Amino acid sequence: MEAVNETYTIKEVAEITGFKPHVIRYYEKEFNLNIPRTNSNRRYFTNKETAQFQYIKELQKKGLNNKQIKKILKSSKNPTNEIETLEFLEPIDDLENKDNILNTHMVSEIEETSKKDLEERNIPKDEIYDLLNDVITLIKELNYKSDIKKLVEKFDDFKEELSHYEKDILITENAKLKMKIKERSYEIAELKEKLKREQFKKRPFFTKLFSIK
C-alpha cells in the first residue's frame, strides 16, 4: 500500500518544526529550497519539504551555521545521506584553530577517513551517523562555549550601557521639563502683574489715590 503524501500549510510546518512562518519563508530563499505552490501561488508542503526543515533544525542543533548547512543541502539530493555529510566537516575546523576544537589525534582520524575508506570498510551508516553526532557535538561544545560566554558578557555590557543611556535621557528630559515649568511660571507671574496693572488703571481716581499699596 502506497503511503499518502500529505500536504501541510506553512502554519502546520511551523508547529512541526518549531520555526516561525517568517523564518520558513527566509530559509526557503537562504537554502534555495523548492517549495511547491498552488495555482493561487500559496505555499504548501509535503513530507519531503517538512523533512528538509526538520533536517535543517537538526544541523543547527549540532552547531552548524547557515553556510555549512547550505553546502550540505547542495551536496546531495538526499540530505540525510550521512556519508556525504563527512565531506563538510572540514569547513567546521576553519572556524577556529584545530587545536582549540579537537585534539590532534581526532583531527587526523577525521581527515584520513574519506568516503571511499568508509565504504571499503563496510561501516554501517548508523555507526557513521553516530560518529558524526559525537564529533559535531564535541565541536559545538568546545568551539562555541568561549564564544557564547563572550557574547553573553557583551550583551550584559550592552544592557548596562543602555540602562545608563536611558537614565541620562531621563535626567535630561527632567531637566528640560523643569526649565519649561520655570519659564511658564515666569510668564504667568508677568501676566498676573500685567493684569493687576490693567485693573488698577480702570479704578476711579480717588480709589487709586487712597489705595494702599
KAHUGI-V826977 format. One record per pair of residues at least 6 apart in sequence whose C-alpha atoms are under 8 Angstrom apart, sorted by sequence separation. I is the first residue (numbers start at 1). J is the second residue. D is the distance in Angstrom with one decimal. If there is no record, write none. Layout:
BEGIN
i->{I,I}
j->{J,J}
d->{D,D}
END
This chain:
BEGIN
i->{13,14,27,28,37,38,73,79,98,14,28,36,37,72,35,36,76,93,200,35,36,75,98,11,14,35,59,10,56,72,10,35,72,71,68,90,68,55,68,55,52,87,64,86,87,24,86,84,13,83,10,17,9,10,9,10,83,8,9,17,102,7,8,13,17,102,7,8,101,7,31,6,7,17,30,102,5,6,101,5,31,83,100,101,82,100,83,82,83,86,82,96,82,62,63,62,63,62,63,63,62}
j->{19,20,33,34,43,44,79,85,104,21,35,43,44,79,43,44,84,101,208,44,45,84,107,21,24,45,69,21,69,85,24,49,88,88,88,111,91,79,92,80,79,114,92,114,115,53,115,115,45,115,43,50,43,44,44,45,118,44,45,53,138,44,45,50,54,139,45,46,139,46,70,46,47,57,70,142,46,47,142,47,73,125,142,143,125,143,128,128,129,132,129,143,132,133,136,136,137,137,139,140,140}
d->{7.9,5.3,7.6,7.3,4.4,7.1,5.5,8.0,7.7,5.8,7.2,6.0,5.7,6.8,6.6,5.9,7.5,7.3,7.2,7.0,6.8,7.4,7.5,6.3,7.5,6.7,6.9,6.1,7.0,6.2,7.7,6.9,6.7,7.4,7.2,7.8,7.3,7.8,7.7,7.6,7.7,7.8,7.6,7.7,7.7,8.0,7.3,7.1,7.5,6.3,6.9,7.7,7.0,6.6,5.2,7.2,8.0,5.7,6.3,6.7,7.9,6.4,4.9,6.4,5.7,7.1,5.3,6.2,5.9,4.5,5.6,5.7,7.0,7.4,8.0,7.8,6.3,6.4,5.7,6.5,7.6,7.3,7.4,5.5,6.8,7.1,7.1,6.8,8.0,7.6,5.8,7.4,7.9,7.5,7.2,5.8,7.5,5.7,7.8,5.1,6.4}
END
